[in-house]
Structure formats: structure tokens, C-alpha cells
């Protein structure tokens, strides 16, 4: 029996490799961040945020981009305003690295371009690399304390945020090996037996299966187990519950709430949003097209893609979602 198992494992390994499957490999990117060497800090209450300041990031290929975070750690959306500039109603765009604009200079990010298209508003770029819907909501709560209520809130959603919201192994695998904050505690949400949201946090760890770095077959089996776990905890249902509770709060507070699908696989969530009466818009572009990414340097959306995001979002907001703007006194 042992011999039969060994033969079966060998045949399975050969078949897996013949089909292009590979053992697991996680090599943290050799990024250079100047000055300071870091862009992120762990928050004492759990989660993480950006350091404030101006930075230059150099990718392993030598590609460089500039990042400017304000004193609140959020990326800027325009040059500094004159001291006498009058306050404007605020439009917050919360999201992940796609909203933050990873691998782009400040002026190429889509929140910066939305600011240019909607100058009557103060656009806040609340995009943070690695964030999901839950982490956006936590940031929203902090911003309410220091900035007051926005006129409009845009929640940029991608299907991959579902995994981040529940911190299942699919996302642990993509996050923990690259995390450089050993003290980080990662917040997540699940649905309890009654179908209600419950919240917890865990250290940002990922436990590998034995031999998954050596065996393509073992790595494939681990991937299948991860998919089954994600289905079992109903990650997308968790995201729907998070959006619904958030929209309810915004309705009570008089905040215009919009869900923007930023990934091509966000359509089912957008359809659900519309079905329950939420405003939703698809701003995605196909990232399978190299012109829409910064390949070969990075797989994040290019300046061209961000221009499309901005055009779609600004057009939608102008047509349907913005509350009336009063003339400044």
C-alpha cells in the first residue's frame, strides 16, 4: 500500500507539473522606499496605515514613482491649496492599492483626476494597499472623527476584497509572506450562526502545508482546500453584509453612498447592490490587457487605466449621485 501511494504521488506530481502547476514560492519584492525605508505602520488598535510624507519608491526593475501622503497618511489629490481657500464639501473615495494608485505618480491616480473633474468638491483618496471593505469601513469611522461627514462616499470594491474581509487562507497566503510589520494584528469579519456580522482579529500569519514549496501536487491540493474554506465562510456574503450596514449608516447621516466596481469580476456585487437599492457603477478595465497595467514592472493599473476609472466615476457622479452643491457664501 505504501508503495502504491508513493507511485500515485509521483504520477500526480508529474501530471501537475505537465499541466504547468508549480510549487509554492513567496519572494518578498526588493523594494526601495526613500526616505525611511517604510511606507506602512501598524496601528495600536489593529490594522495598518501609511506613514505621512513624500516618498520615492523603486521597484526591482528600476522603475520609480513618487508618493505623497498628507499628515493623515492619505495620498494627496491636488497641489497644496492657498491658505485663504474656502472649505469645500468632501467626496471620499475609499479602496485598496488600486485606489491609492500603487506604481503611479500622484497626478496619475484616479482620485487626483476625479478632483480635477469635480473642482467643487474636496476629494479624499482613502485608498490603502491591502485594504478590503472592512478596513475601508474602519478608516471611514476614523475620518468621521477628524473630518466630519463627507457629502459623498465612494466605496471602491473588487472581488478580491471578499478574501481580505474574512482573512481566509487565500489572502493570508498573498499577504503574510510579504508583511514587514511583525507586530501587525489583522482585523476581519465573519457571519455567525444567526447570519449576523461578527468581528475578530488575528496575527498576520500564514501556515504552509508540508512540502508545498517542493511539490506542485501538494501546492495544488492546498489551493483547493483554500478555495473550499473561502466558500465555507461565505466571504462574498460577508462583503454584502458589510456594504449593507455601511449604506444604512450613511442613509441615517445624509451621506450619498456609492459602490464602484474596480475589478472586472465585481459585476455580481454591483448587481446585488442595485437590487437592494444602492447606487453602483462599474468603472473597471480589463487588467488582462497589458496596456492597462504597468507591466513588466508591476501588475497594478496604469495611468491610462486610472484615466478610465476617473472618467467613468466622474461621469456617473455628475449624472446621478451628487447631492446639490450650494454656492459658497
Beta strands, then each sheet from edge to edge (+ up, - down):
strand 1: 32-34
strand 2: 40-42
strand 3: 48-50
strand 4: 53-58
strand 5: 64-69
strand 6: 89-95
strand 7: 121-127
strand 8: 152-157
strand 9: 185-191
strand 10: 197-203
strand 11: 256-261
strand 12: 279-282
strand 13: 293-294
strand 14: 298-301
sheet 1: 1+ 4- 5+
sheet 2: 2+ 3-
sheet 3: 7+ 6+ 8+ 11+ 12+
sheet 4: 9+ 10-
sheet 5: 13+ 14-
end
